[in-house]
Amino acid sequence: MGRIRLGKVTAYEPERGLGRLLGEDGEELSFHCTAISDGSRQVEVGTPVAYLADPAQRGRYEASEVVKLA
C-alpha cells in the first residue's frame, strides 16, 4: 500500500465519471468516479481530498481510494 497523499479536485466530468486532481506535491492525476470512497460517484471541483497514487497504463499513475475532506 502506498502513502496517503493530499490534494484538490481540479476537474470533474459527471457525464463520463472522470476527474483530475492536483496533489500538494504538484503532481496531477486522473481518477474515475468509482475511486471515490464514499460511493457517491460525485465530487465538486475545489474539494480537498486524500488519495493513494497507483500505477496505471503507460507508466502513469492514477488516484485511487479518493476520500473527500471537510
N, CA, C and O atoms as a Tripos MOL2 file, in Angstrom:
@<TRIPOS>MOLECULE
protein
  280   279    70     0     0
PROTEIN
NO_CHARGES

@<TRIPOS>ATOM
      1 N           0.8400   -1.1800    0.0000 N.3       1 MET1
      2 CA          0.0000    0.0000    0.0000 C.3       1 MET1
      3 C           0.8860    1.2450    0.0000 C.2       1 MET1
      4 O           1.8770    1.3040    0.7280 O.2       1 MET1
      5 N           0.5340    2.2270   -0.8060 N.am      2 GLY2
      6 CA          1.2960    3.4630   -0.8910 C.3       2 GLY2
      7 C           0.9390    4.4110    0.2370 C.2       2 GLY2
      8 O           0.0800    4.1350    1.0750 O.2       2 GLY2
      9 N           1.6240    5.5250    0.2240 N.am      3 ARG3
     10 CA          1.3500    6.5050    1.2720 C.3       3 ARG3
     11 C           0.1590    7.3800    0.8870 C.2       3 ARG3
     12 O          -0.1070    7.5970   -0.2950 O.2       3 ARG3
     13 N          -0.5430    7.8710    1.8830 N.am      4 ILE4
     14 CA         -1.6930    8.7390    1.6650 C.3       4 ILE4
     15 C          -1.1870   10.1130    1.2500 C.2       4 ILE4
     16 O          -0.2750   10.6680    1.8640 O.2       4 ILE4
     17 N          -1.7890   10.6460    0.2050 N.am      5 ARG5
     18 CA         -1.4170   11.9660   -0.3060 C.3       5 ARG5
     19 C          -2.6160   12.9070   -0.1880 C.2       5 ARG5
     20 O          -3.7610   12.4680   -0.0810 O.2       5 ARG5
     21 N          -2.3280   14.2040   -0.2110 N.am      6 LEU6
     22 CA         -3.3790   15.2140   -0.1340 C.3       6 LEU6
     23 C          -3.3800   16.0570   -1.3940 C.2       6 LEU6
     24 O          -2.3360   16.2770   -2.0090 O.2       6 LEU6
     25 N          -4.5710   16.5330   -1.7760 N.am      7 GLY7
     26 CA         -4.6740   17.3770   -2.9610 C.3       7 GLY7
     27 C          -6.0630   17.9760   -3.0680 C.2       7 GLY7
     28 O          -6.8460   17.9350   -2.1200 O.2       7 GLY7
     29 N          -6.3650   18.5470   -4.2630 N.am      8 LYS8
     30 CA         -7.6690   19.1500   -4.5380 C.3       8 LYS8
     31 C          -8.1320   18.7250   -5.9180 C.2       8 LYS8
     32 O          -7.3300   18.5630   -6.8370 O.2       8 LYS8
     33 N          -9.4390   18.5460   -6.0490 N.am      9 VAL9
     34 CA        -10.0260   18.2110   -7.3360 C.3       9 VAL9
     35 C          -9.9570   19.4480   -8.2250 C.2       9 VAL9
     36 O         -10.4020   20.5240   -7.8260 O.2       9 VAL9
     37 N          -9.3960   19.2980   -9.4390 N.am     10 THR10
     38 CA         -9.2670   20.4280  -10.3680 C.3      10 THR10
     39 C         -10.2600   20.3480  -11.5200 C.2      10 THR10
     40 O         -10.5400   21.3590  -12.1640 O.2      10 THR10
     41 N         -10.7920   19.1660  -11.7850 N.am     11 ALA11
     42 CA        -11.7790   18.9960  -12.8560 C.3      11 ALA11
     43 C         -12.5750   17.7300  -12.5870 C.2      11 ALA11
     44 O         -12.0570   16.7540  -12.0430 O.2      11 ALA11
     45 N         -13.8600   17.7630  -12.9820 N.am     12 TYR12
     46 CA        -14.6890   16.5670  -12.8690 C.3      12 TYR12
     47 C         -15.7890   16.6300  -13.9240 C.2      12 TYR12
     48 O         -16.5100   17.6220  -14.0260 O.2      12 TYR12
     49 N         -15.9090   15.5630  -14.7040 N.am     13 GLU13
     50 CA        -16.9270   15.4480  -15.7400 C.3      13 GLU13
     51 C         -17.9250   14.3760  -15.3080 C.2      13 GLU13
     52 O         -17.6620   13.1880  -15.4980 O.2      13 GLU13
     53 N         -19.0670   14.7670  -14.7300 N.am     14 PRO14
     54 CA        -20.0140   13.7780  -14.2250 C.3      14 PRO14
     55 C         -20.5720   12.8600  -15.3140 C.2      14 PRO14
     56 O         -20.8910   11.7020  -15.0440 O.2      14 PRO14
     57 N         -20.6910   13.3700  -16.5360 N.am     15 GLU15
     58 CA        -21.2190   12.5500  -17.6270 C.3      15 GLU15
     59 C         -20.3140   11.3510  -17.9130 C.2      15 GLU15
     60 O         -20.8010   10.2630  -18.2220 O.2      15 GLU15
     61 N         -19.0320   11.5450  -17.8130 N.am     16 ARG16
     62 CA        -18.0530   10.4880  -18.0930 C.3      16 ARG16
     63 C         -17.5520    9.8210  -16.8140 C.2      16 ARG16
     64 O         -16.9820    8.7310  -16.8650 O.2      16 ARG16
     65 N         -17.7620   10.4750  -15.6630 N.am     17 GLY17
     66 CA        -17.2820    9.9290  -14.4010 C.3      17 GLY17
     67 C         -15.7740   10.0430  -14.2490 C.2      17 GLY17
     68 O         -15.1570    9.2710  -13.5160 O.2      17 GLY17
     69 N         -15.1850   11.0070  -14.9440 N.am     18 LEU18
     70 CA        -13.7240   11.1870  -14.9100 C.3      18 LEU18
     71 C         -13.3610   12.5090  -14.2580 C.2      18 LEU18
     72 O         -14.0350   13.5210  -14.4520 O.2      18 LEU18
     73 N         -12.2870   12.4820  -13.4850 N.am     19 GLY19
     74 CA        -11.8270   13.6910  -12.8370 C.3      19 GLY19
     75 C         -10.3140   13.7750  -12.8060 C.2      19 GLY19
     76 O          -9.6080   12.8230  -13.1380 O.2      19 GLY19
     77 N          -9.8370   14.9430  -12.3960 N.am     20 ARG20
     78 CA         -8.4080   15.1720  -12.2250 C.3      20 ARG20
     79 C          -8.2200   15.8630  -10.8930 C.2      20 ARG20
     80 O          -9.0840   16.6070  -10.4310 O.2      20 ARG20
     81 N          -7.0820   15.6060  -10.2860 N.am     21 LEU21
     82 CA         -6.7570   16.2990   -9.0490 C.3      21 LEU21
     83 C          -5.2930   16.7190   -9.0720 C.2      21 LEU21
     84 O          -4.4720   16.1470   -9.7900 O.2      21 LEU21
     85 N          -4.9960   17.7110   -8.2840 N.am     22 LEU22
     86 CA         -3.6360   18.2210   -8.1640 C.3      22 LEU22
     87 C          -3.1710   17.9680   -6.7440 C.2      22 LEU22
     88 O          -3.7550   18.4720   -5.7850 O.2      22 LEU22
     89 N          -2.1100   17.1790   -6.6210 N.am     23 GLY23
     90 CA         -1.5680   16.8560   -5.3120 C.3      23 GLY23
     91 C          -0.7470   18.0030   -4.7550 C.2      23 GLY23
     92 O          -0.2990   18.8780   -5.4950 O.2      23 GLY23
     93 N          -0.5530   17.9910   -3.4430 N.am     24 GLU24
     94 CA          0.2730   19.0160   -2.8000 C.3      24 GLU24
     95 C           1.6960   19.0170   -3.3460 C.2      24 GLU24
     96 O           2.3920   20.0300   -3.2740 O.2      24 GLU24
     97 N           2.1300   17.8760   -3.8920 N.am     25 ASP25
     98 CA          3.4730   17.7720   -4.4570 C.3      25 ASP25
     99 C           3.5480   18.3000   -5.8890 C.2      25 ASP25
    100 O           4.6130   18.2640   -6.5050 O.2      25 ASP25
    101 N           2.4120   18.7960   -6.4320 N.am     26 GLY26
    102 CA          2.3730   19.3530   -7.7750 C.3      26 GLY26
    103 C           2.0580   18.3390   -8.8570 C.2      26 GLY26
    104 O           1.9660   18.6920  -10.0330 O.2      26 GLY26
    105 N           1.8920   17.0760   -8.4690 N.am     27 GLU27
    106 CA          1.5770   16.0380   -9.4480 C.3      27 GLU27
    107 C           0.0800   16.0380   -9.7510 C.2      27 GLU27
    108 O          -0.7470   16.0820   -8.8400 O.2      27 GLU27
    109 N          -0.2590   15.9870  -11.0470 N.am     28 GLU28
    110 CA         -1.6530   15.9370  -11.4660 C.3      28 GLU28
    111 C          -2.0000   14.4970  -11.8440 C.2      28 GLU28
    112 O          -1.3030   13.8660  -12.6390 O.2      28 GLU28
    113 N          -3.0880   13.9880  -11.2610 N.am     29 LEU29
    114 CA         -3.5110   12.6170  -11.5010 C.3      29 LEU29
    115 C          -4.9640   12.5840  -11.9340 C.2      29 LEU29
    116 O          -5.7480   13.4650  -11.5830 O.2      29 LEU29
    117 N          -5.3160   11.5620  -12.6990 N.am     30 SER30
    118 CA         -6.7110   11.3550  -13.0600 C.3      30 SER30
    119 C          -7.3270   10.3400  -12.1020 C.2      30 SER30
    120 O          -6.6180    9.6030  -11.4180 O.2      30 SER30
    121 N          -8.6560   10.3150  -12.0660 N.am     31 PHE31
    122 CA         -9.3660    9.3080  -11.2780 C.3      31 PHE31
    123 C         -10.7270    9.0550  -11.9130 C.2      31 PHE31
    124 O         -11.2500    9.9010  -12.6390 O.2      31 PHE31
    125 N         -11.2910    7.8940  -11.6370 N.am     32 HIS32
    126 CA        -12.6210    7.5320  -12.1040 C.3      32 HIS32
    127 C         -13.5780    7.6350  -10.9220 C.2      32 HIS32
    128 O         -13.1680    7.4790   -9.7720 O.2      32 HIS32
    129 N         -14.8370    7.8950  -11.2000 N.am     33 CYS33
    130 CA        -15.8160    8.0760  -10.1210 C.3      33 CYS33
    131 C         -15.8990    6.8650   -9.1920 C.2      33 CYS33
    132 O         -16.2830    7.0120   -8.0310 O.2      33 CYS33
    133 N         -15.5530    5.6920   -9.6720 N.am     34 THR34
    134 CA        -15.5880    4.5070   -8.8060 C.3      34 THR34
    135 C         -14.4770    4.5250   -7.7620 C.2      34 THR34
    136 O         -14.4880    3.7140   -6.8350 O.2      34 THR34
    137 N         -13.5100    5.4470   -7.9020 N.am     35 ALA35
    138 CA        -12.4260    5.5710   -6.9180 C.3      35 ALA35
    139 C         -12.8300    6.4330   -5.7250 C.2      35 ALA35
    140 O         -12.0970    6.5020   -4.7390 O.2      35 ALA35
    141 N         -14.0010    7.0980   -5.8040 N.am     36 ILE36
    142 CA        -14.4710    7.9350   -4.7030 C.3      36 ILE36
    143 C         -14.9850    7.0090   -3.6060 C.2      36 ILE36
    144 O         -15.9540    6.2780   -3.8100 O.2      36 ILE36
    145 N         -14.3500    7.0400   -2.4650 N.am     37 SER37
    146 CA        -14.5710    6.0520   -1.4000 C.3      37 SER37
    147 C         -15.9630    6.0400   -0.7930 C.2      37 SER37
    148 O         -16.4130    4.9910   -0.3330 O.2      37 SER37
    149 N         -16.6630    7.1720   -0.7750 N.am     38 ASP38
    150 CA        -17.9750    7.1810   -0.1190 C.3      38 ASP38
    151 C         -19.0830    6.6170   -1.0060 C.2      38 ASP38
    152 O         -20.2370    6.5390   -0.5840 O.2      38 ASP38
    153 N         -18.7360    6.2220   -2.2410 N.am     39 GLY39
    154 CA        -19.7120    5.6150   -3.1330 C.3      39 GLY39
    155 C         -20.6350    6.5940   -3.8330 C.2      39 GLY39
    156 O         -21.5150    6.1710   -4.5830 O.2      39 GLY39
    157 N         -20.4620    7.8930   -3.6100 N.am     40 SER40
    158 CA        -21.3610    8.8940   -4.1820 C.3      40 SER40
    159 C         -21.1770    9.0700   -5.6910 C.2      40 SER40
    160 O         -22.1150    9.4450   -6.3940 O.2      40 SER40
    161 N         -19.9840    8.8030   -6.1770 N.am     41 ARG41
    162 CA        -19.6290    8.9710   -7.5960 C.3      41 ARG41
    163 C         -19.7430   10.4150   -8.0680 C.2      41 ARG41
    164 O         -19.8240   10.6760   -9.2680 O.2      41 ARG41
    165 N         -19.7500   11.3540   -7.1240 N.am     42 GLN42
    166 CA        -19.8000   12.7790   -7.4360 C.3      42 GLN42
    167 C         -18.8120   13.5200   -6.5380 C.2      42 GLN42
    168 O         -18.6260   13.1710   -5.3720 O.2      42 GLN42
    169 N         -18.1880   14.5440   -7.1030 N.am     43 VAL43
    170 CA        -17.2920   15.4000   -6.3200 C.3      43 VAL43
    171 C         -17.2420   16.7630   -7.0040 C.2      43 VAL43
    172 O         -17.2380   16.8540   -8.2310 O.2      43 VAL43
    173 N         -17.2030   17.8000   -6.2070 N.am     44 GLU44
    174 CA        -17.1540   19.1590   -6.7260 C.3      44 GLU44
    175 C         -15.7120   19.5960   -6.9620 C.2      44 GLU44
    176 O         -14.8080   19.2110   -6.2190 O.2      44 GLU44
    177 N         -15.5050   20.4030   -8.0000 N.am     45 VAL45
    178 CA        -14.1920   20.9890   -8.2500 C.3      45 VAL45
    179 C         -13.8230   21.8570   -7.0490 C.2      45 VAL45
    180 O         -14.6560   22.6060   -6.5390 O.2      45 VAL45
    181 N         -12.5810   21.7540   -6.6040 N.am     46 GLY46
    182 CA        -12.0980   22.5130   -5.4500 C.3      46 GLY46
    183 C         -12.1530   21.7340   -4.1430 C.2      46 GLY46
    184 O         -11.6310   22.1920   -3.1260 O.2      46 GLY46
    185 N         -12.7810   20.5600   -4.1610 N.am     47 THR47
    186 CA        -12.8870   19.7470   -2.9500 C.3      47 THR47
    187 C         -11.5130   19.2160   -2.5400 C.2      47 THR47
    188 O         -10.8250   18.6070   -3.3590 O.2      47 THR47
    189 N         -11.1020   19.4350   -1.2880 N.am     48 PRO48
    190 CA         -9.8520   18.8380   -0.8170 C.3      48 PRO48
    191 C         -10.0560   17.3310   -0.6340 C.2      48 PRO48
    192 O         -11.1060   16.8900   -0.1660 O.2      48 PRO48
    193 N          -9.0530   16.5580   -1.0040 N.am     49 VAL49
    194 CA         -9.1550   15.0990   -0.9370 C.3      49 VAL49
    195 C          -7.8630   14.4810   -0.4250 C.2      49 VAL49
    196 O          -6.7880   15.0790   -0.4930 O.2      49 VAL49
    197 N          -8.0050   13.2620    0.0890 N.am     50 ALA50
    198 CA         -6.8660   12.3920    0.3890 C.3      50 ALA50
    199 C          -6.9860   11.2280   -0.5870 C.2      50 ALA50
    200 O          -8.0990   10.8420   -0.9450 O.2      50 ALA50
    201 N          -5.8650   10.6630   -1.0250 N.am     51 TYR51
    202 CA         -5.9080    9.6070   -2.0310 C.3      51 TYR51
    203 C          -4.6200    8.8040   -2.0230 C.2      51 TYR51
    204 O          -3.6340    9.1790   -1.3880 O.2      51 TYR51
    205 N          -4.6500    7.6990   -2.7370 N.am     52 LEU52
    206 CA         -3.4470    6.9080   -2.9940 C.3      52 LEU52
    207 C          -3.1280    7.0460   -4.4730 C.2      52 LEU52
    208 O          -4.0380    7.2200   -5.2850 O.2      52 LEU52
    209 N          -1.8660    6.9720   -4.8350 N.am     53 ALA53
    210 CA         -1.4500    7.0040   -6.2390 C.3      53 ALA53
    211 C          -1.0490    5.5890   -6.6440 C.2      53 ALA53
    212 O          -0.1270    5.0040   -6.0740 O.2      53 ALA53
    213 N          -1.7540    5.0480   -7.6350 N.am     54 ASP54
    214 CA         -1.4980    3.6880   -8.1040 C.3      54 ASP54
    215 C          -0.9830    3.6960   -9.5350 C.2      54 ASP54
    216 O          -1.3880    4.5500  -10.3230 O.2      54 ASP54
    217 N          -0.1050    2.7720   -9.8910 N.am     55 PRO55
    218 CA          0.3660    2.6780  -11.2730 C.3      55 PRO55
    219 C          -0.8060    2.4270  -12.2200 C.2      55 PRO55
    220 O          -1.7130    1.6520  -11.9170 O.2      55 PRO55
    221 N          -0.7700    3.0940  -13.3610 N.am     56 ALA56
    222 CA         -1.7890    2.9240  -14.3950 C.3      56 ALA56
    223 C          -1.0870    2.5620  -15.7010 C.2      56 ALA56
    224 O           0.0720    2.1490  -15.6950 O.2      56 ALA56
    225 N          -1.7790    2.7150  -16.7930 N.am     57 GLN57
    226 CA         -1.2100    2.3760  -18.0990 C.3      57 GLN57
    227 C          -0.1320    3.3640  -18.5210 C.2      57 GLN57
    228 O          -0.1220    4.5190  -18.0960 O.2      57 GLN57
    229 N           0.7620    2.8910  -19.3530 N.am     58 ARG58
    230 CA          1.8120    3.7090  -19.9750 C.3      58 ARG58
    231 C           2.7120    4.4290  -18.9760 C.2      58 ARG58
    232 O           3.1720    5.5390  -19.2440 O.2      58 ARG58
    233 N           2.9640    3.8100  -17.8380 N.am     59 GLY59
    234 CA          3.8820    4.3740  -16.8620 C.3      59 GLY59
    235 C           3.3470    5.5360  -16.0680 C.2      59 GLY59
    236 O           4.0870    6.1590  -15.3070 O.2      59 GLY59
    237 N           2.0910    5.8370  -16.2280 N.am     60 ARG60
    238 CA          1.4650    6.9340  -15.4860 C.3      60 ARG60
    239 C           0.8830    6.4130  -14.1740 C.2      60 ARG60
    240 O           0.8670    5.2100  -13.9130 O.2      60 ARG60
    241 N           0.4160    7.3330  -13.3740 N.am     61 TYR61
    242 CA         -0.2560    6.9830  -12.1250 C.3      61 TYR61
    243 C          -1.6680    7.5520  -12.1550 C.2      61 TYR61
    244 O          -1.9430    8.5280  -12.8530 O.2      61 TYR61
    245 N          -2.5610    6.9280  -11.3870 N.am     62 GLU62
    246 CA         -3.9140    7.4350  -11.2250 C.3      62 GLU62
    247 C          -4.2660    7.4000   -9.7500 C.2      62 GLU62
    248 O          -3.6830    6.6330   -8.9830 O.2      62 GLU62
    249 N          -5.2180    8.2260   -9.3540 N.am     63 ALA63
    250 CA         -5.6290    8.2860   -7.9560 C.3      63 ALA63
    251 C          -6.6390    7.1880   -7.6570 C.2      63 ALA63
    252 O          -7.5240    6.9070   -8.4650 O.2      63 ALA63
    253 N          -6.4990    6.5740   -6.4940 N.am     64 SER64
    254 CA         -7.4670    5.5840   -6.0160 C.3      64 SER64
    255 C          -7.8050    5.9150   -4.5740 C.2      64 SER64
    256 O          -7.1290    6.7220   -3.9360 O.2      64 SER64
    257 N          -8.8510    5.2900   -4.0680 N.am     65 GLU65
    258 CA         -9.2710    5.4910   -2.6750 C.3      65 GLU65
    259 C          -9.3950    6.9950   -2.3710 C.2      65 GLU65
    260 O          -8.8720    7.4740   -1.3650 O.2      65 GLU65
    261 N         -10.0870    7.7290   -3.2450 N.am     66 VAL66
    262 CA        -10.2420    9.1690   -3.1000 C.3      66 VAL66
    263 C         -11.2580    9.4540   -1.9860 C.2      66 VAL66
    264 O         -12.4110    9.0300   -2.0630 O.2      66 VAL66
    265 N         -10.8160   10.1740   -0.9570 N.am     67 VAL67
    266 CA        -11.6550   10.4950    0.1970 C.3      67 VAL67
    267 C         -11.8210   12.0040    0.2660 C.2      67 VAL67
    268 O         -10.8390   12.7440    0.3170 O.2      67 VAL67
    269 N         -13.0830   12.4600    0.2670 N.am     68 LYS68
    270 CA        -13.3640   13.8830    0.3900 C.3      68 LYS68
    271 C         -13.0640   14.3390    1.8150 C.2      68 LYS68
    272 O         -13.4500   13.6730    2.7760 O.2      68 LYS68
    273 N         -12.3800   15.4670    1.9500 N.am     69 LEU69
    274 CA        -12.0580   16.0190    3.2710 C.3      69 LEU69
    275 C         -12.9460   17.2260    3.5440 C.2      69 LEU69
    276 O         -13.3230   17.9390    2.6140 O.2      69 LEU69
    277 N         -13.2800   17.4600    4.7990 N.am     70 ALA70
    278 CA        -14.1320   18.5800    5.1770 C.3      70 ALA70
    279 C         -13.4200   19.8970    5.0560 C.2      70 ALA70
    280 O         -14.0040   20.9420    5.3400 O.2      70 ALA70
@<TRIPOS>BOND
     1     1     2 1
     2     2     3 1
     3     3     4 2
     4     3     5 am
     5     5     6 1
     6     6     7 1
     7     7     8 2
     8     7     9 am
     9     9    10 1
    10    10    11 1
    11    11    12 2
    12    11    13 am
    13    13    14 1
    14    14    15 1
    15    15    16 2
    16    15    17 am
    17    17    18 1
    18    18    19 1
    19    19    20 2
    20    19    21 am
    21    21    22 1
    22    22    23 1
    23    23    24 2
    24    23    25 am
    25    25    26 1
    26    26    27 1
    27    27    28 2
    28    27    29 am
    29    29    30 1
    30    30    31 1
    31    31    32 2
    32    31    33 am
    33    33    34 1
    34    34    35 1
    35    35    36 2
    36    35    37 am
    37    37    38 1
    38    38    39 1
    39    39    40 2
    40    39    41 am
    41    41    42 1
    42    42    43 1
    43    43    44 2
    44    43    45 am
    45    45    46 1
    46    46    47 1
    47    47    48 2
    48    47    49 am
    49    49    50 1
    50    50    51 1
    51    51    52 2
    52    51    53 am
    53    53    54 1
    54    54    55 1
    55    55    56 2
    56    55    57 am
    57    57    58 1
    58    58    59 1
    59    59    60 2
    60    59    61 am
    61    61    62 1
    62    62    63 1
    63    63    64 2
    64    63    65 am
    65    65    66 1
    66    66    67 1
    67    67    68 2
    68    67    69 am
    69    69    70 1
    70    70    71 1
    71    71    72 2
    72    71    73 am
    73    73    74 1
    74    74    75 1
    75    75    76 2
    76    75    77 am
    77    77    78 1
    78    78    79 1
    79    79    80 2
    80    79    81 am
    81    81    82 1
    82    82    83 1
    83    83    84 2
    84    83    85 am
    85    85    86 1
    86    86    87 1
    87    87    88 2
    88    87    89 am
    89    89    90 1
    90    90    91 1
    91    91    92 2
    92    91    93 am
    93    93    94 1
    94    94    95 1
    95    95    96 2
    96    95    97 am
    97    97    98 1
    98    98    99 1
    99    99   100 2
   100    99   101 am
   101   101   102 1
   102   102   103 1
   103   103   104 2
   104   103   105 am
   105   105   106 1
   106   106   107 1
   107   107   108 2
   108   107   109 am
   109   109   110 1
   110   110   111 1
   111   111   112 2
   112   111   113 am
   113   113   114 1
   114   114   115 1
   115   115   116 2
   116   115   117 am
   117   117   118 1
   118   118   119 1
   119   119   120 2
   120   119   121 am
   121   121   122 1
   122   122   123 1
   123   123   124 2
   124   123   125 am
   125   125   126 1
   126   126   127 1
   127   127   128 2
   128   127   129 am
   129   129   130 1
   130   130   131 1
   131   131   132 2
   132   131   133 am
   133   133   134 1
   134   134   135 1
   135   135   136 2
   136   135   137 am
   137   137   138 1
   138   138   139 1
   139   139   140 2
   140   139   141 am
   141   141   142 1
   142   142   143 1
   143   143   144 2
   144   143   145 am
   145   145   146 1
   146   146   147 1
   147   147   148 2
   148   147   149 am
   149   149   150 1
   150   150   151 1
   151   151   152 2
   152   151   153 am
   153   153   154 1
   154   154   155 1
   155   155   156 2
   156   155   157 am
   157   157   158 1
   158   158   159 1
   159   159   160 2
   160   159   161 am
   161   161   162 1
   162   162   163 1
   163   163   164 2
   164   163   165 am
   165   165   166 1
   166   166   167 1
   167   167   168 2
   168   167   169 am
   169   169   170 1
   170   170   171 1
   171   171   172 2
   172   171   173 am
   173   173   174 1
   174   174   175 1
   175   175   176 2
   176   175   177 am
   177   177   178 1
   178   178   179 1
   179   179   180 2
   180   179   181 am
   181   181   182 1
   182   182   183 1
   183   183   184 2
   184   183   185 am
   185   185   186 1
   186   186   187 1
   187   187   188 2
   188   187   189 am
   189   189   190 1
   190   190   191 1
   191   191   192 2
   192   191   193 am
   193   193   194 1
   194   194   195 1
   195   195   196 2
   196   195   197 am
   197   197   198 1
   198   198   199 1
   199   199   200 2
   200   199   201 am
   201   201   202 1
   202   202   203 1
   203   203   204 2
   204   203   205 am
   205   205   206 1
   206   206   207 1
   207   207   208 2
   208   207   209 am
   209   209   210 1
   210   210   211 1
   211   211   212 2
   212   211   213 am
   213   213   214 1
   214   214   215 1
   215   215   216 2
   216   215   217 am
   217   217   218 1
   218   218   219 1
   219   219   220 2
   220   219   221 am
   221   221   222 1
   222   222   223 1
   223   223   224 2
   224   223   225 am
   225   225   226 1
   226   226   227 1
   227   227   228 2
   228   227   229 am
   229   229   230 1
   230   230   231 1
   231   231   232 2
   232   231   233 am
   233   233   234 1
   234   234   235 1
   235   235   236 2
   236   235   237 am
   237   237   238 1
   238   238   239 1
   239   239   240 2
   240   239   241 am
   241   241   242 1
   242   242   243 1
   243   243   244 2
   244   243   245 am
   245   245   246 1
   246   246   247 1
   247   247   248 2
   248   247   249 am
   249   249   250 1
   250   250   251 1
   251   251   252 2
   252   251   253 am
   253   253   254 1
   254   254   255 1
   255   255   256 2
   256   255   257 am
   257   257   258 1
   258   258   259 1
   259   259   260 2
   260   259   261 am
   261   261   262 1
   262   262   263 1
   263   263   264 2
   264   263   265 am
   265   265   266 1
   266   266   267 1
   267   267   268 2
   268   267   269 am
   269   269   270 1
   270   270   271 1
   271   271   272 2
   272   271   273 am
   273   273   274 1
   274   274   275 1
   275   275   276 2
   276   275   277 am
   277   277   278 1
   278   278   279 1
   279   279   280 2
@<TRIPOS>SUBSTRUCTURE
     1 MET1         2 RESIDUE 1 A MET
     2 GLY2         6 RESIDUE 1 A GLY
     3 ARG3        10 RESIDUE 1 A ARG
     4 ILE4        14 RESIDUE 1 A ILE
     5 ARG5        18 RESIDUE 1 A ARG
     6 LEU6        22 RESIDUE 1 A LEU
     7 GLY7        26 RESIDUE 1 A GLY
     8 LYS8        30 RESIDUE 1 A LYS
     9 VAL9        34 RESIDUE 1 A VAL
    10 THR10       38 RESIDUE 1 A THR
    11 ALA11       42 RESIDUE 1 A ALA
    12 TYR12       46 RESIDUE 1 A TYR
    13 GLU13       50 RESIDUE 1 A GLU
    14 PRO14       54 RESIDUE 1 A PRO
    15 GLU15       58 RESIDUE 1 A GLU
    16 ARG16       62 RESIDUE 1 A ARG
    17 GLY17       66 RESIDUE 1 A GLY
    18 LEU18       70 RESIDUE 1 A LEU
    19 GLY19       74 RESIDUE 1 A GLY
    20 ARG20       78 RESIDUE 1 A ARG
    21 LEU21       82 RESIDUE 1 A LEU
    22 LEU22       86 RESIDUE 1 A LEU
    23 GLY23       90 RESIDUE 1 A GLY
    24 GLU24       94 RESIDUE 1 A GLU
    25 ASP25       98 RESIDUE 1 A ASP
    26 GLY26      102 RESIDUE 1 A GLY
    27 GLU27      106 RESIDUE 1 A GLU
    28 GLU28      110 RESIDUE 1 A GLU
    29 LEU29      114 RESIDUE 1 A LEU
    30 SER30      118 RESIDUE 1 A SER
    31 PHE31      122 RESIDUE 1 A PHE
    32 HIS32      126 RESIDUE 1 A HIS
    33 CYS33      130 RESIDUE 1 A CYS
    34 THR34      134 RESIDUE 1 A THR
    35 ALA35      138 RESIDUE 1 A ALA
    36 ILE36      142 RESIDUE 1 A ILE
    37 SER37      146 RESIDUE 1 A SER
    38 ASP38      150 RESIDUE 1 A ASP
    39 GLY39      154 RESIDUE 1 A GLY
    40 SER40      158 RESIDUE 1 A SER
    41 ARG41      162 RESIDUE 1 A ARG
    42 GLN42      166 RESIDUE 1 A GLN
    43 VAL43      170 RESIDUE 1 A VAL
    44 GLU44      174 RESIDUE 1 A GLU
    45 VAL45      178 RESIDUE 1 A VAL
    46 GLY46      182 RESIDUE 1 A GLY
    47 THR47      186 RESIDUE 1 A THR
    48 PRO48      190 RESIDUE 1 A PRO
    49 VAL49      194 RESIDUE 1 A VAL
    50 ALA50      198 RESIDUE 1 A ALA
    51 TYR51      202 RESIDUE 1 A TYR
    52 LEU52      206 RESIDUE 1 A LEU
    53 ALA53      210 RESIDUE 1 A ALA
    54 ASP54      214 RESIDUE 1 A ASP
    55 PRO55      218 RESIDUE 1 A PRO
    56 ALA56      222 RESIDUE 1 A ALA
    57 GLN57      226 RESIDUE 1 A GLN
    58 ARG58      230 RESIDUE 1 A ARG
    59 GLY59      234 RESIDUE 1 A GLY
    60 ARG60      238 RESIDUE 1 A ARG
    61 TYR61      242 RESIDUE 1 A TYR
    62 GLU62      246 RESIDUE 1 A GLU
    63 ALA63      250 RESIDUE 1 A ALA
    64 SER64      254 RESIDUE 1 A SER
    65 GLU65      258 RESIDUE 1 A GLU
    66 VAL66      262 RESIDUE 1 A VAL
    67 VAL67      266 RESIDUE 1 A VAL
    68 LYS68      270 RESIDUE 1 A LYS
    69 LEU69      274 RESIDUE 1 A LEU
    70 ALA70      278 RESIDUE 1 A ALA
